[in-house]
Amino acid sequence: MTELADFAARLTALTDGRASAPRIRDGVMTLSLDVGGLGADQRDGLAAAIREGGMTVPGVSDVRIAMTAERRPLRILAVASGKGGVGKSTLSANLAIALHRLGLKVGLVDADIYGPSQARLMGSEDQKPVARDKKLSPVSGVMGIPMLSMAHLVEPGKALAWRGPMVSGALGQLIDADWGDTEWLVVDLPPGTGDIQLSMVQKHKPAGAVIVSTPQDLALIDATRAVSLFAQAGVPMVGLVENMSGYACPHCGEISDPFGQGGAEATAQDLAMPFLGRIPLAIDIRRRSDAGDPPAAGEGPHADAFRAIAQKVADWAKAN
């Protein structure tokens, strides 16, 4: 590998792909750097590091950087399940938080139009989005994560008696909002394979899908249907999460498995898709989530469980 090619490889790693291939002419190295979404200190620090590295390439007497602010395309990560009651919304909220803590620019959409829950989970029930230039501006959830839910737009407890086209239109408004420099949008889909799921795969084409299931056979049968829907639409599978996996007695510490054990991992193997990990059945997760303080925002074994799954998702995102 030549000195320039070696520097180019280091440049890609240093800038996370934001820099163009460097060129040298008459001793001057030139390249462009996408600084969209970076603060002034980040931008200046990155430019200084590039210049310092560029000056080590033999024959280079000057390094010139053209800074641009090109916005990266928004990519959708769908979180889905074949049936309700498997903890998909809790997983979505904690996954978004854990990805944020890993450094990804993440937003969150609650696509369950009839039964939205993310406003409660993310402690943002009292906020209302505003519209600018016919686009909604997201509200701020836990740790400042931008998010939108129908719970932010309708009165608490009000039932929505909407048919398919209206639901699809509402989903479009949430996803096509002004997400700023957000790069990954975690979309918490309702259970099943109905209108919203079809609108998602046909109109908004997720970059990948995470499937959530409990270990029991009935849930896994429905999870397999969800996998099939995304596979037919050509949406890549990020992996399968086993939720409510094992319960530790708060008195004696004994682990029991009210929903079974290992079913999701076995199903992932049968479907030739990655297994992302397990989240235990724990009262602390339920209490903190209901209080708008998801465990992934703190520390401890439950935060670690969500972080381990998020790391696998982040690795997938970086590779794709």
C-alpha positions in Angstrom: 0.0 0.0 0.0 1.4 3.4 -0.9 1.7 6.2 1.6 -1.3 8.1 0.1 -3.4 4.9 0.0 -2.5 4.2 3.6 -3.4 7.8 4.7 -6.7 7.5 2.8 -7.6 4.3 4.8 -6.7 6.1 8.0 -8.7 9.1 6.9 -11.9 7.0 6.4 -11.6 5.6 9.9 -10.8 9.0 11.4 -13.8 10.8 9.8 -16.3 7.9 9.8 -16.5 8.2 6.0 -17.1 12.0 5.9 -13.9 12.8 3.9 -13.5 12.3 0.2 -10.4 10.6 -1.3 -7.4 12.9 -0.9 -5.5 14.1 -4.0 -2.0 15.5 -4.3 -0.9 18.0 -6.9 2.3 20.1 -6.8 2.7 19.2 -3.1 -0.8 20.3 -2.1 -3.2 17.7 -0.8 -6.9 18.5 -1.3 -10.0 16.8 0.0 -13.6 17.6 1.0 -15.1 17.0 4.4 -18.8 16.7 5.2 -19.2 18.6 8.5 -23.0 18.5 8.6 -24.3 18.1 12.1 -20.9 18.7 13.7 -20.3 21.4 16.3 -17.6 24.0 15.8 -15.1 22.2 18.2 -15.7 18.9 16.5 -15.3 20.4 13.0 -12.1 22.3 13.9 -10.6 19.3 15.8 -11.3 17.0 12.9 -9.8 19.4 10.4 -6.7 19.8 12.5 -6.2 16.0 12.8 -6.6 15.6 9.0 -4.0 18.4 8.4 -1.6 16.9 10.8 -1.9 13.4 9.3 -1.8 14.8 5.7 1.5 16.5 6.3 3.1 13.2 7.2 2.6 11.9 3.6 5.9 12.3 1.6 5.8 15.2 -0.8 2.9 17.1 0.8 3.7 20.7 1.8 0.1 21.9 2.4 -3.3 20.4 3.1 -6.4 22.1 2.0 -9.9 21.0 3.2 -13.1 22.0 1.5 -15.8 21.8 4.2 -19.4 21.0 3.1 -22.6 20.6 5.1 -24.2 17.8 3.1 -27.0 16.2 5.1 -26.7 12.4 5.3 -29.9 10.5 4.2 -32.2 9.5 7.0 -32.2 5.7 7.4 -35.0 3.7 9.1 -34.5 0.9 11.6 -37.9 -0.8 12.0 -38.6 -2.6 15.3 -41.4 -5.1 14.8 -43.2 -8.1 16.2 -45.8 -10.5 14.9 -48.0 -10.0 18.0 -48.6 -7.7 20.8 -47.5 -8.0 24.4 -43.9 -8.9 23.7 -42.4 -5.6 25.0 -41.5 -4.2 21.6 -42.1 -0.6 22.5 -40.0 -0.9 25.6 -37.3 -2.4 23.5 -37.6 0.3 20.9 -37.2 3.1 23.5 -34.3 1.6 25.2 -32.6 0.7 22.0 -32.8 4.3 20.8 -31.3 5.5 24.0 -28.5 2.9 24.0 -27.7 3.7 20.3 -27.6 7.4 21.2 -25.2 6.7 24.1 -23.0 4.8 21.6 -22.7 8.0 19.5 -25.3 7.4 16.8 -27.6 10.3 15.8 -30.9 8.7 16.5 -34.5 9.7 16.4 -37.6 7.7 17.5 -41.0 7.4 15.8 -44.0 5.7 17.5 -45.8 4.2 14.5 -48.5 2.6 16.6 -51.2 5.1 15.6 -54.0 3.5 17.6 -52.0 2.6 20.8 -49.1 5.0 21.1 -46.8 4.5 24.2 -43.5 6.1 23.4 -44.5 9.5 24.8 -44.9 7.8 28.2 -41.8 5.7 27.9 -39.6 8.7 26.9 -41.1 11.1 29.4 -42.4 13.6 26.8 -46.2 13.4 27.3 -46.5 17.1 28.0 -44.8 18.2 24.8 -46.5 19.2 21.5 -44.7 19.4 18.2 -45.0 22.5 16.0 -45.1 22.6 12.2 -42.7 24.6 10.1 -43.0 24.6 6.3 -45.6 21.9 6.5 -43.3 19.6 8.4 -43.5 18.6 12.1 -40.6 19.4 14.3 -39.9 16.5 16.7 -40.1 17.0 20.5 -37.3 16.0 22.9 -37.4 12.7 24.8 -35.0 11.2 27.3 -31.4 12.4 26.8 -32.6 14.9 24.2 -33.5 12.2 21.6 -35.8 13.7 19.0 -39.1 11.8 18.7 -42.7 11.9 17.5 -45.8 10.0 18.5 -49.5 10.4 17.9 -49.7 10.8 21.7 -48.1 14.2 21.1 -50.8 15.2 18.6 -54.1 14.0 20.2 -55.8 14.4 23.5 -54.8 11.8 26.1 -57.1 8.8 26.1 -58.9 9.8 22.9 -59.6 6.9 20.5 -58.7 7.2 16.9 -61.3 5.6 14.6 -59.2 5.9 11.4 -59.2 3.7 8.3 -56.1 2.5 6.5 -55.4 5.6 4.2 -55.6 8.0 7.2 -53.3 5.8 9.2 -50.8 5.6 6.4 -51.0 9.4 6.0 -50.3 9.9 9.7 -47.3 7.6 9.5 -46.0 9.6 6.6 -46.2 12.9 8.6 -44.3 11.4 11.5 -41.5 10.0 9.4 -41.2 12.9 6.9 -40.8 15.4 9.8 -37.8 17.8 10.1 -35.3 15.5 11.8 -32.4 17.8 11.4 -29.0 15.9 11.5 -30.6 12.7 12.7 -29.1 9.8 10.7 -31.0 6.7 12.1 -34.7 6.7 12.8 -35.9 3.9 15.2 -39.5 3.2 14.2 -41.6 1.3 16.8 -44.2 -0.5 14.6 -47.5 -1.8 15.9 -47.8 -5.6 16.2 -48.9 -7.6 13.2 -48.6 -7.3 9.4 -51.3 -4.8 8.5 -51.6 -1.4 6.8 -48.9 0.4 8.8 -46.3 -2.4 8.2 -47.2 -2.4 4.5 -46.9 1.4 4.2 -43.6 1.2 6.0 -42.0 -1.4 3.6 -43.5 0.1 0.5 -43.3 3.8 1.0 -40.5 4.3 3.5 -38.3 1.2 2.9 -36.4 0.5 6.1 -32.7 0.0 5.9 -33.1 -2.9 8.3 -35.5 -4.6 10.8 -35.2 -5.8 14.4 -37.7 -8.5 15.4 -38.8 -8.8 19.0 -40.3 -11.9 20.5 -40.7 -13.7 23.8 -39.3 -17.2 24.1 -42.7 -19.0 23.9 -43.8 -20.9 20.8 -46.9 -18.9 20.1 -45.0 -15.6 20.0 -42.3 -17.1 17.8 -44.8 -18.3 15.3 -46.0 -14.7 14.9 -42.4 -13.4 14.9 -41.7 -15.7 12.0 -44.6 -14.1 10.1 -43.1 -10.7 10.7 -39.7 -11.9 9.4 -41.4 -13.2 6.3 -43.1 -9.8 5.6 -39.8 -7.9 5.6 -38.0 -10.6 3.7 -40.6 -10.5 0.9 -40.2 -6.7 0.7 -36.4 -7.1 0.5 -35.7 -5.4 3.9 -32.5 -6.8 5.5 -32.9 -8.5 8.9 -30.7 -6.9 11.6 -31.6 -9.7 14.0 -34.0 -11.2 16.6 -34.3 -10.1 20.2 -35.6 -12.4 22.9 -37.5 -10.3 25.4 -38.9 -11.3 28.9 -36.2 -14.0 29.0 -35.9 -15.3 32.5 -37.1 -13.9 35.8 -34.9 -13.4 38.8 -36.8 -13.7 42.1 -36.2 -10.5 44.1 -36.2 -12.6 47.4 -34.1 -15.6 46.6 -32.4 -14.8 43.3 -33.5 -18.0 41.7 -34.0 -17.7 37.9 -37.3 -19.0 36.4 -38.5 -19.0 32.9 -42.3 -18.4 32.8 -42.2 -17.9 29.0 -39.7 -20.6 28.2 -36.0 -20.3 27.4 -33.9 -20.0 24.2 -36.8 -20.1 21.8 -35.9 -16.9 20.0 -32.3 -17.9 19.6 -33.3 -21.3 18.1 -35.7 -19.6 15.8 -33.1 -17.1 14.6 -30.8 -20.0 13.9 -33.6 -21.8 11.9 -34.2 -18.6 9.9 -30.5 -18.0 9.3 -30.6 -14.5 10.9 -28.5 -13.0 13.7 -29.6 -13.4 17.3 -29.1 -10.0 19.0 -29.5 -11.0 22.7 -31.9 -11.4 25.6 -33.7 -8.9 27.9 -34.9 -10.3 31.2 -38.4 -10.2 32.6 -37.7 -7.6 35.4 -40.0 -5.4 37.5 -37.3 -2.7 37.4 -37.6 -2.4 33.6 -41.3 -2.1 33.9 -41.3 0.4 36.7 -38.7 2.7 35.1 -40.2 2.5 31.7 -43.7 3.4 33.0 -42.0 6.4 34.8 -40.5 7.7 31.6 -36.9 6.8 32.8 -35.9 3.8 30.7 -33.1 1.6 32.2 -30.8 2.2 29.1 -30.4 5.8 30.2 -28.7 4.7 33.4 -26.3 2.0 34.6 -26.6 -1.5 35.9 -27.2 -5.0 34.5 -30.4 -4.0 32.7 -28.8 -1.1 31.0 -25.9 -3.4 30.0 -28.4 -5.8 28.4 -29.8 -3.1 26.2 -26.4 -1.7 25.5 -25.1 -5.1 24.3 -28.0 -5.4 21.8 -27.5 -1.8 20.7 -23.8 -2.5 20.1 -24.6 -5.3 17.7 -27.2 -3.0 15.9 -24.6 -0.2 15.7 -22.0 -2.6 14.3 -24.6 -3.7 11.7 -25.4 0.0 10.9 -21.7 0.8 10.4 -21.3 -2.1 8.1 -24.4 -1.3 6.0 
